[in-house]
Amino acid sequence: MVLKVSEAARWYVIHTYSGYENKVAQTIEKVVENQKLHDLIPEVRIPTEKALEKKEDKVKEVERKVFPGYVLVKMVLTDETWYIVRNIRGVTGFVGPGSKPVPLSEREVEKLSGLEGDAKKLEVDFAVGDSVRISGGSLDGFVGIVQNINIDAQTVDVIVSMLGRETPVTISLMQVSKTENF
């Protein structure tokens, strides 16, 4: 069967079983390599972002999937490419009405491309209303209740009981760790 590359490749979204994203992407890349389909399926991508996770006073950088269970494929949609991708182990189907693949718009592709920059988000293991312990600074050892978390500024507003009064303080996220509620 001879395929005509008459239309430009477009981005499509494939739904996968959770945790199969990397395996699906690798399998698609192997099939493209083995069947020499580079013109029809030029790129496979799993959108990820870098995040900073803070747990128990330790901060580490992690890379996580932005859309777990989904893989992006840039391809020329033909019966053959649809069949190849659709029948890869771990793929449950294309995103679109009734398994009919719908390409992403240029605007959607631009937004997704911006996700893979170097922007890092800090994740914390506490939420508003949680009890936290402050470490370092003049409030070292104090326990308070989280009122607000500002990830962009990397600060947290905590209500601390000092001298018999509830006092709001704003401190660095790095100085706070979750405690058991008291």
Secondary structure as UniProt FT lines:
FT   STRAND          10..16
FT   TURN            18..19
FT   HELIX           21..35
FT   TURN            38..40
FT   STRAND          43..45
FT   STRAND          48..55
FT   TURN            56..57
FT   STRAND          58..65
FT   TURN            68..69
FT   STRAND          70..75
FT   HELIX           79..86
FT   TURN            89..90
FT   STRAND          91..94
FT   HELIX           97..99
FT   HELIX           106..114
FT   TURN            115..116
FT   STRAND          120..124
FT   TURN            128..129
FT   STRAND          131..134
FT   HELIX           137..139
FT   TURN            140..141
FT   STRAND          143..150
FT   TURN            151..154
FT   STRAND          155..162
FT   TURN            163..164
FT   STRAND          165..172
FT   HELIX           173..175
FT   STRAND          176..178
//
